[in-house]
Amino acid sequence: MSELVLVERDGPVAVVLLNRPDQLNALSDELMDQLITALVDLDRDDDVRCIVLGGSERAFAAGADIAELAKSSAIDLYYQRRVERWDAIAGLWTPLVAAVSGYCLGGGFELAMACDLIVASETAQFGQPETGVGVIPGAGGTQRLTRAVGKALAMDVVLSGRFLSADEALRAGVVARVVVREAWLEESKRVARAIAEKAPVATRLAKEAVDRAYESTLALGLEHERRLLYLAFASEDAKEGLNSFLEKREPDFKGS
């Protein structure tokens, strides 16, 4: 099996890079299978506290593998559970930072939006061009994009095929940070290292709480947040964090 996904480890941070450069990291079934396997393995590793997911300077991912899709029937897609792979990524416990440079289109944009936050190069271009080939976004594009930017802009991107620049995506609320072209991966790693320094239990609970805010009403979100706060207080990390603050020393979080 070719290495369509490359994995590097740097202490508590793992870096996962898509590796189909000649196809602008088009998301073939084989690539997605390797990606899910790599991410799930890292998610189960207690030593990994944050994951960076990236492509190359030229492209994060230019979309689905059109050659594969053109050969597939509706029943093929249904039985292959193709788009459910994006749900698996969104369901990871470990915080996931998307490092985006260049093209981030179609399924690639949906992949980035399934991560917890996006760090984008100034060269990044985001779009959902599926209607141009007779289909629609099917891995969360119509849903996550609309929740992030609102109906008007989502309609423009999805229906007209308009691309958003990095700055437009930042102003619209899709992207967390925009950096110069040369820093797209290093800045993403820096963000990941900052996340990895925090208490792992609290980080995962906070991630869950923000996701609930994104997906539910305010009342339900507040109720869920309070329960997670009590759970965080029950952790050894909370005791260590509070005591280290009072003792004016750096905390030593164990993830328990």
C-alpha positions as CSV (number, residue, x, y, z in Angstrom):
1,M,0.0,0.0,0.0
2,S,1.4,3.4,-1.0
3,E,1.9,6.0,1.7
4,L,-0.9,8.4,1.0
5,V,-0.8,9.7,4.6
6,L,2.4,10.6,6.4
7,V,2.5,10.7,10.2
8,E,5.2,12.5,12.2
9,R,5.4,12.8,16.0
10,D,6.8,15.7,17.9
11,G,6.3,15.0,21.6
12,P,2.6,15.4,22.4
13,V,1.8,16.7,18.9
14,A,1.2,14.5,15.9
15,V,1.3,15.8,12.4
16,V,-0.6,14.0,9.7
17,L,0.0,15.0,6.1
18,L,-2.0,14.0,3.0
19,N,0.4,12.7,0.4
20,R,-1.1,12.7,-3.2
21,P,0.7,15.7,-4.6
22,D,0.2,14.9,-8.2
23,Q,-3.6,14.8,-7.7
24,L,-3.6,17.9,-5.3
25,N,-4.4,15.5,-2.5
26,A,-7.8,14.4,-4.1
27,L,-9.6,12.3,-1.5
28,S,-9.7,8.8,-2.9
29,D,-11.2,5.9,-1.0
30,E,-7.7,4.5,-0.3
31,L,-6.4,7.9,1.0
32,M,-9.5,8.3,3.3
33,D,-9.1,4.8,4.6
34,Q,-5.5,5.4,5.5
35,L,-6.4,8.8,7.0
36,I,-9.1,7.4,9.2
37,T,-6.8,4.6,10.4
38,A,-4.0,7.0,11.2
39,L,-6.2,9.5,13.1
40,V,-8.1,6.8,15.1
41,D,-4.8,5.3,16.1
42,L,-3.4,8.6,17.3
43,D,-6.7,9.4,19.0
44,R,-6.3,6.3,21.1
45,D,-2.7,7.2,22.1
46,D,-2.7,8.9,25.5
47,D,0.6,10.6,24.7
48,V,-0.9,12.5,21.8
49,R,-2.6,15.7,23.0
50,C,-3.2,17.5,19.7
51,I,-3.1,16.5,16.0
52,V,-2.3,18.7,13.0
53,L,-3.9,17.7,9.7
54,G,-2.4,19.2,6.6
55,G,-1.6,18.7,2.9
56,S,1.0,20.5,1.0
57,E,1.8,24.2,0.3
58,R,0.0,23.9,-3.0
59,A,-3.1,22.2,-1.8
60,F,-4.7,20.9,1.4
61,A,-7.1,18.8,-0.7
62,A,-8.7,19.8,-4.0
63,G,-11.8,17.7,-3.3
64,A,-13.0,14.2,-4.0
65,D,-11.4,11.9,-6.5
66,I,-13.7,12.6,-9.4
67,A,-12.5,9.5,-11.4
68,E,-13.7,7.3,-8.5
69,L,-17.0,9.1,-8.1
70,A,-17.8,9.0,-11.8
71,K,-17.7,5.1,-11.6
72,S,-19.8,4.9,-8.5
73,S,-23.6,4.3,-8.3
74,A,-25.8,5.7,-5.6
75,I,-25.9,2.2,-4.1
76,D,-22.1,2.0,-4.2
77,L,-21.8,5.2,-2.2
78,Y,-24.4,4.0,0.3
79,Y,-22.7,0.6,1.0
80,Q,-19.2,2.1,1.0
81,R,-20.3,4.5,3.7
82,R,-18.0,7.0,2.0
83,V,-19.2,10.3,3.6
84,E,-19.4,8.7,7.0
85,R,-15.7,8.9,7.2
86,W,-16.0,12.7,7.8
87,D,-18.2,12.0,10.8
88,A,-15.5,9.8,12.2
89,I,-13.1,12.6,12.0
90,A,-15.5,15.1,13.6
91,G,-16.0,12.6,16.4
92,L,-12.3,12.3,17.5
93,W,-11.6,13.2,21.1
94,T,-8.2,14.7,20.5
95,P,-8.2,18.3,19.3
96,L,-7.5,18.5,15.6
97,V,-6.0,21.6,13.9
98,A,-6.4,21.8,10.1
99,A,-3.3,23.4,8.5
100,V,-4.5,24.7,5.1
101,S,-2.4,26.1,2.3
102,G,-3.6,26.5,-1.3
103,Y,-6.7,24.8,-2.6
104,C,-9.2,23.6,0.0
105,L,-12.2,22.6,-2.0
106,G,-15.2,20.2,-1.9
107,G,-14.5,17.3,0.3
108,G,-11.2,18.9,1.3
109,F,-13.1,22.0,2.6
110,E,-15.5,19.6,4.4
111,L,-12.5,17.8,5.9
112,A,-11.0,21.0,7.2
113,M,-14.4,22.1,8.7
114,A,-14.6,18.7,10.5
115,C,-11.5,19.7,12.4
116,D,-11.7,21.8,15.5
117,L,-10.0,24.9,14.0
118,I,-8.4,26.0,10.8
119,V,-5.1,27.8,10.4
120,A,-4.8,29.1,6.9
121,S,-2.0,30.4,4.7
122,E,-2.7,33.7,2.9
123,T,-2.8,31.6,-0.3
124,A,-5.7,29.4,0.9
125,Q,-8.8,29.2,-1.2
126,F,-12.0,27.6,0.1
127,G,-14.9,26.4,-1.9
128,Q,-17.7,23.9,-2.5
129,P,-17.8,23.5,-6.3
130,E,-19.9,20.3,-6.4
131,T,-22.9,21.7,-8.3
132,G,-20.5,22.4,-11.2
133,V,-20.2,18.6,-11.7
134,G,-23.9,17.8,-11.1
135,V,-23.8,16.9,-7.4
136,I,-24.0,18.7,-4.0
137,P,-21.7,18.8,-1.0
138,G,-22.4,15.6,1.0
139,A,-19.9,15.4,3.8
140,G,-21.2,18.4,5.8
141,G,-20.5,21.2,3.4
142,T,-24.1,22.6,3.3
143,Q,-24.5,22.2,7.1
144,R,-21.2,23.2,8.7
145,L,-20.5,26.1,6.2
146,T,-24.0,27.5,6.8
147,R,-23.6,27.4,10.6
148,A,-20.2,29.1,10.3
149,V,-21.0,31.9,7.8
150,G,-24.8,32.2,7.7
151,K,-27.3,31.4,4.9
152,A,-26.5,34.2,2.5
153,L,-22.7,33.5,2.1
154,A,-23.2,29.7,2.2
155,M,-25.7,30.0,-0.6
156,D,-23.3,32.1,-2.7
157,V,-20.4,29.6,-2.2
158,V,-22.5,26.4,-2.7
159,L,-24.7,27.6,-5.6
160,S,-22.3,29.9,-7.6
161,G,-19.1,28.0,-6.9
162,R,-17.5,31.1,-5.5
163,F,-14.1,30.6,-3.8
164,L,-13.4,32.4,-0.5
165,S,-9.9,33.8,0.1
166,A,-8.2,33.2,3.4
167,D,-9.0,36.7,4.6
168,E,-12.7,36.3,3.5
169,A,-12.9,33.0,5.3
170,L,-11.3,34.6,8.4
171,R,-13.9,37.4,8.4
172,A,-16.7,35.0,7.8
173,G,-15.7,32.8,10.8
174,V,-14.5,29.7,9.0
175,V,-10.8,30.2,9.7
176,A,-9.3,30.9,13.1
177,R,-5.9,32.4,11.9
178,V,-4.3,33.5,8.7
179,V,-0.5,33.5,8.3
180,V,2.0,34.2,5.6
181,R,2.5,31.4,3.0
182,E,5.8,30.2,4.5
183,A,4.3,29.7,8.0
184,W,1.2,27.6,7.2
185,L,2.5,24.4,8.8
186,E,4.8,25.8,11.5
187,E,2.0,28.1,12.9
188,S,-0.4,25.2,13.0
189,K,2.2,23.2,15.0
190,R,2.7,26.2,17.3
191,V,-1.1,26.3,17.9
192,A,-1.1,22.5,18.5
193,R,1.8,22.8,21.0
194,A,-0.1,25.5,22.9
195,I,-3.2,23.2,23.1
196,A,-1.0,20.2,24.1
197,E,0.4,22.2,27.1
198,K,-3.1,22.5,28.6
199,A,-4.8,19.8,30.8
200,P,-5.8,17.0,28.5
201,V,-9.0,16.2,30.4
202,A,-10.1,19.8,30.5
203,T,-9.2,20.3,26.8
204,R,-11.3,17.4,25.7
205,L,-14.2,18.4,27.8
206,A,-14.0,22.0,26.6
207,K,-13.9,20.8,23.0
208,E,-17.1,18.8,23.7
209,A,-18.8,21.8,25.2
210,V,-18.0,24.0,22.3
211,D,-19.3,21.4,19.9
212,R,-22.5,21.2,21.8
213,A,-22.9,25.0,21.6
214,Y,-22.5,24.7,17.8
215,E,-25.1,21.9,17.5
216,S,-27.8,22.8,20.1
217,T,-29.8,25.5,21.8
218,L,-28.3,27.8,24.4
219,A,-30.3,26.2,27.3
220,L,-29.1,22.7,26.4
221,G,-25.6,23.9,25.8
222,L,-25.4,25.6,29.2
223,E,-26.8,22.5,31.0
224,H,-24.2,20.3,29.2
225,E,-21.4,22.8,30.0
226,R,-22.1,22.7,33.8
227,R,-22.0,18.9,33.8
228,L,-18.7,19.0,32.0
229,L,-17.4,21.6,34.5
230,Y,-18.2,19.3,37.4
231,L,-16.5,16.4,35.6
232,A,-13.4,18.5,35.0
233,F,-13.2,19.4,38.7
234,A,-13.2,15.7,39.5
235,S,-9.9,15.2,37.6
236,E,-6.4,15.0,39.0
237,D,-5.4,17.5,36.4
238,A,-7.8,20.1,38.0
239,K,-6.1,19.6,41.4
240,E,-2.7,19.9,39.8
241,G,-3.6,23.0,37.8
242,L,-5.1,24.9,40.7
243,N,-2.3,23.9,43.1
244,S,0.4,24.8,40.6
245,F,-1.1,28.2,40.1
246,L,-1.2,28.9,43.9
247,E,2.4,27.5,44.2
248,K,3.6,29.7,41.3
249,R,5.0,26.8,39.3
250,E,4.3,25.1,35.9
251,P,1.7,22.4,36.1
252,D,2.5,18.8,35.3
253,F,-0.7,17.5,33.7
254,K,-1.0,13.7,33.5
255,G,-4.4,13.5,31.6
256,S,-6.2,11.9,34.5
